[in-house]
Every structure is written in C-alpha cells, then in structure tokens.
Amino acid sequence: MWQSKPVLVLLLLAVSTAATVGKPLLTKVTKGVTSTALYTAPLSAGRPLVLDLSAPAITTPCSGQTTTVTLSANSTDGSNPISPVSFAATATCAAAPSGAVGVAGLARSSASFPAQVASTQKVANSFALCLPSSGVGAAIFGGGPFFLAPPADRPAITTLLSDGVPLRQPFSGNPGYFVSATNGIAIDGTRVAVSGSGALIVGLSTTIPYAQLRSDVYRPFITAFDRAMGSSAKVAAVAPFELCYDSSKLSPTLSGYSVPQVDVMLEGGTNFTVVGGNSMAQVNSGTACFAFVQAGGGTGGATPAVVIGGFQMENKLVVLDNDKQTLSFTPYLPARGFSCSNFNFTRAG
C-alpha cells in the first residue's frame, strides 16, 4: 500500500499546479489620429491607457505617490475573447497623456503592466503586440498562441515568429527594450558603412511614430537608401522626412511600395526586416516618404544608434518575453495575407 503514496502526492501536486495557472489576457489596441500616433488599449473600465514600451509602471492621475486601480481585459485562448477579467493593480501618480486616462507601462520592471498581469493572473511575463496601421489591433499578455482571422483554419501567426533575440541590459537608465545589431544595417543586402566599430544598440518605442537614428548612423544610412532608390521618382521633402517620392511612380506590392529593403542585422543572425509597408509613409495622396528620421542628441554611445518606432512595428507581431529575456517578431504580415486589424474579437462560446 505504501507504494501508492508517491503517486498520490504527484497527482495532488499536478492538480494544485494546474489550478494556479491562469489564461492570458487580451485587449484591443487603437492607433491615435494625431501626429504623435500613440497606441492605446481600453484597460481602465473601457477608457484608454497609452501603451509605452519605455515606461516602468502603470500611471494615473491621483494624489500622493501610488494608488490602487482596477484594470480590465478579457481572458483568451489566442483566437477570441473568452470572459471579462478585472484585477487590482498598483499605479504611480502622474499626469495622463492627452487623449488617455493614464499609461500602461510595458518596460522591464516589477511595477509594469505585463509584470502585474503575470503576478495576478499566474501567467508568463511575456506579451505580444500587433499594432494596427488603421482599425483595431490586439495585444495578448501572458504568452500562448496568437491567431488572426479569417479563415479559422489558418495556423497561429506565432508560428511565423523569428528566433528569440537576446535582450540587452537597460540602456542609460532606460528600462525599455534593447537588442544588439551585431552586423549593423543593410540596404538591399549591402551593409551601410558607419564610423566606429562594434555593434549598434537598437531600442524599440511605441511612443515615437517613426524610427530615429543617431546622427552618425542616420547620414550614411539615408545616403545609402537615396543611392539605392535613385532619383526618378524623387520629389521635394515633406517634414519631418528627408527623402520623399511621387507615389504614382512607385510599384505597389503586398509588402507595400517596392523600394529597397532595410535589414537591421541582429545578434544571433536574425534580421529585423523593413519592407515598403513599414518604411514608406504616405504623407498625402501623391507623396510617400522614407519614414526614418534623425534623432536629437549626441553621436556617441550615450544614446541608442537606432530606435525602432511604432510605424516600423505595425502589422508585425512583436513578442517581448521577460521570462526568457528575448525579442521575437514576424515578417510584415500583409505580405502573408494577414493584418493586425483582423483579430476576431467576437467572444468565444
């Protein structure tokens, strides 16, 4: 009879462990219509919080230093919402950005929104962003698959994710997300010659609309693209962009306008590839501009060489896994017949 005890103990442990595991949380993501184009999620009783990859905490207007807020989302199986979920979270008191009631800080911090979801819901400290270029995108906090519709029989787009790229240590006190471009940047397969040696530090931001390059990187980069693109379709610049083109002379494809491809060549051999859909901003009905701008500040290592902006992440699934300390991402989804605006928000069941 004594032989059954270990089996019983293991069974009880398995039941206990299963009972503590929650489901990931799903929320809609909306892109703002102003020039700042902030991305928000209706996490505060349906009211918007700005999604900020660099902010270490949830913030809301209040008196004092911190307060407790009730946030809400939906549990999900990766395909649909399942049921509403509300939970208490700790927020730091701060003024709210225009058009929102606060900030959902997504950075690497125990006070961030993903960390508090992981703690309260017993899920992974990992999240997936599918930022929309228009309409409504989606974000899932807590791991698991991520499906886009239609049709229902398509595989999860998480199957398209790149290998995980190691996250680097927080940069210059910024708790956001940084990776290393060990092989630099290439335009149409040709590496851009940048002064100095060593890897380029690359950050990600949901609060700057377009990729920013440090001046010592921006000038050779923009020159290389200009050379690769040629001048036949070039028109006058439209601020804040330097290179603009007559869009009627650019060939449309499933990947956006057919223009030279940008590859940010990351540690481990994975490329963050930017095709026309993420590199050319339509500034008016007849003009599209190369959506990379020069960052302010110095030229040294005190600032990242590149900060990838929201526009460059739109219609890609971007996964930041704080448990594994990795970044992974899909190719530009419209080229595969998907869109971040195609998540099925019809409740399951």
N, C-alpha and C positions, 0 to 999 in steps of 0.2 A: 504493500500500500504506500510505503514511503516514497516509491519511485514516481508517483504521480504529482508530488508536491512541486518540483521544479517546473513541470508543465503548467500547473495551475498558476504559479507565480508569473511565469512568462505570459500566459494568457491574460492575466489581470493587468500586467504592465502594458501589453499591447492595447487592451481596451482603454486603459487610462490615457495612454499617449494619443490614441485616435480621438478621444473625447476632447482633448485640449487643442486640436488643430482646427483653425477656422478656415474660412473661404476668403479669397482675395476680394478687394473692393474695387468697384468700377465707378467712374464718373465721366460725364460729358466734358469736353474741352471746347471752348469757343475762342476764336481769334478776334481781337478788338478791331474796330474800324478806323481808329486814329493812326497817325503816322508812327506812333510807338508800337502799335500792333501787339499789345500784351495778350497773353493766353490766360484765360480764367476757367475755373471749374466751380459749379454751384454747390459748394461743400458746406455752406453756412445757412441752413434752413432754406436752401434753394438760391441763396444770394452768392455772388461771385467772390472767390478768392483768387488772387493772382498766383499763378504757378511760377516759382522762381528757383532755378537750379542753384543759385548762389546764396540764397537766404538760409540761415541755420535754424530758423524757428518759425512757428505759426505766429502771426501777429494780428492784432485787432485793436481798434481804439478803445482805451479804457484808462482808468486812474490807477496809479501805482506802477509796479514793475511787471507783474504777471497776473493772469486771471485764468479761470477755467471756462472753456467754451464747449458747446455741444456741436459736433460736426456730423454730417450725414452723407451717405453714399449708398450704393447697392452692392450686396454680395453678388458674385458672378462665377460662372463656370468657364468664362473666357469667350462665350458665344453670345450670351444675353444677360440682362439683369435677372437676379433670382428673387431677392427680397430686400426691402429697405433696412439699413443698419445705421443706428446713431450711437455715438460714443463720446465720452468726455475727453477733452484734450487740454493740455496746458498751452497757453498763448502768452506771448510777450506784448506788453502795451506799446503801441506805436500808431502813428497816423496811417490811415488807409490810402493806397494809391487811388487816383481818380478813376471812377467807374467801378470800384470794387469796395468790399467791406473789410478787406484785410489781405494778408498774404499767406499762402501755403508754402512755407519754406521747404525746399526739397534737398538741401545740401546735406553733407555728411556730418550729422550732429544728432545727439540723442534727443534733442528737442524738435527735430524736423518732423514734417507731416509723415513721411514714409516710416520713420523710426517709431512714431507713436501709433501708427496703424499696425506695424509689426508687433508692438508690445501689447496693445489692447485686443487685437484680433487673433493673435497667435499664428501669424503668417510670416513668410520670409520678408526680410528687409530688402526688398527689390521692387522696382516699379518699371512700367513700360509706358512710354508716351507715344501717341500717334497724333501729331499736331496737324490740324487741317489747314489747307490753303484757303478754304472757304467752307461754309457749313459748320458742322459739328464733328469734332474728332473725339478721341476717347483716351482715357488713361486707366491702367489697372495697377493697383498697389497690392503686393503680396505674392507675386510670382504666378506661375501657371501658364496655360496656353492663351493665345490671342487670335480670335477669328474675325474675319471681315466678310460681309455678305454683299451681294449674292454670288454664287448659289451656296446652298447649305452644305454641299458635299466637298467644298474646297478644303484643303488642309489648312491647319493653323499657320498664320504668317510667321509665327515664331520659328517654324522650320526653315525660314529664309535668313535667320539671323547669322551674322558673322561669328567667327570665333571670338571669345572674350579678349578684350584688350586690357591689360593691367592698368588700373587707376594709379596715378602718381600721388605723392603726398600733397596736401593742400598747399597752394602756391601763394606766397607773400601774404599769408594770413587769411586768404580767401578759402572758405570751407567748401567751395563748389567742386566741380569735377574736371580733372585734368588728365591728359594722356600724353604720351611722348611720340612725336613724329620722328622716329629714328633715321628715316631716309628722306626727310624733307617733303617737298611738294613737287608735283609734276604737272605739266600742261601737255595733254595729248601724248603722254608717255615720256616726255623729256623733262628731266629734273631741272627745277629752277635754281640757278646759282645764287646762293645767299651768302653774304660775307660772314666770316666767322666759321667756327666748326662746332660739331656736336649736334645733338638732337634739338628739335624745336618743341617747346611746350605748347600744347593745344588745349584750350578750355572750351566749355560749352555754356551757352547762355540762352535762356528763354525770355530775357528782358531787353536784349538788343535785337533789332529787327534783322540786321544783315551782318555777315561775317566781317570782323575787324582784324586787320593785320598791322602789326607793329611796323613803323615806317621803314626800317631796314629790310623788312621782308616784303612789304607792300610794293615798293618801287620795282624791284626785279620781277616780282610776280605779275604786276599789271603790265609791265613791258613785254613779258613773255606771252601773255594772253593776247595782247594787241598784235604782236608779230604773228602768232598762230592764227588769229582771226582774219587778218587782212583788213583792208580799208574800203572795200567795195560797198559795204552797207553802213559805214560809219557816219554818224550824224553828230550834231552838237551835244555836248554833255548836259545832263539834267541832274542837278544836285539831289542827293549827295554823291552821285556816281560820276566817275571819270570817263568810262567807256560806254557809249550808247550807240544803238544801231536802228536802222529802218527795219522794223519787224516784218514788213511786207516782203523783204528780201531774205528773210531767214526761213529755212525749211522746217515746218512743224513735224514732230515725230511723237511717239508715245512717251518718249523721255523728255519732252519739251522741245525747244528750238535746237536744231542741230548745230552745236557750237563746240569748240574744243573742250575736252573733258578735263576736270580738275581732280587730281588724286592727292589726298593727304595721306602719306605713307607711314602708317603707324607701327609701333612696336609689335613684333611678332609676325610681321608680313601682311597684316590686314590693311586694306586701303579704305579710307572714308572717301567715296567717290561722289563727286558733284557733277551731275549732268545738267542739261539746259533747264529742266524743270525747277532745279534748285539754284541755278546760277544766273538766270536772266529774269529780271523783274520788269513786268510790263508797266511802265510809268504812265503811258497814255495809249490811245488806240493805235498809234503808229510807231511807237518807240519802245524798245526793250533795252535795258541797261544791265551791264555786268555787275551783279549785286555783291560786290566786295568793296569795303571802304577802308580808309586809313585810320588807324586808332590814334588817339591823342597820347601824349606822354613821351617817354624817352625811347631810346633804341636798344638799351641793354637788357640784361636778363631779369630786371625787376618787374617786367610785365610779360605776359604770355606772348609768344610770337604770333599766335592766331587764336581768336575766339570765334567759334562757330556759332552763328546767330540762329534765331528761330526760323528764318526763311530757308536756310540750308538744311534744317531738320524736318521741314514739312513733308508730309506724305512718305515718311520713312518711319518704321517702328524703331524707337531708340530705347534700349533697356539698360538701366543702371542697377547693378546688383551690389548692394552694400555688404552683403554677407561674403560674397566671393571677391569683392573689390575689382569688378570688371565692368567694362562698357561693351555692349554689342549693338548691332544695328542691321537693318535690312537694306537692300538696294532701294532705289526710287520706285515706290510701289505702283504708280500708274503704268510704268513700263511692263508690269506683270499683270495688269488688269485689275488692280486694287486701288482703293483710295481710303485715306484715313477718315473720310466722311461716310464710309459705308458700314460702320459698326451697327449691328442690329440692337437698338435699344428697346425693342418690344420685350416685355417681361416674360420669362420662360414659364411654362405651365399654364 
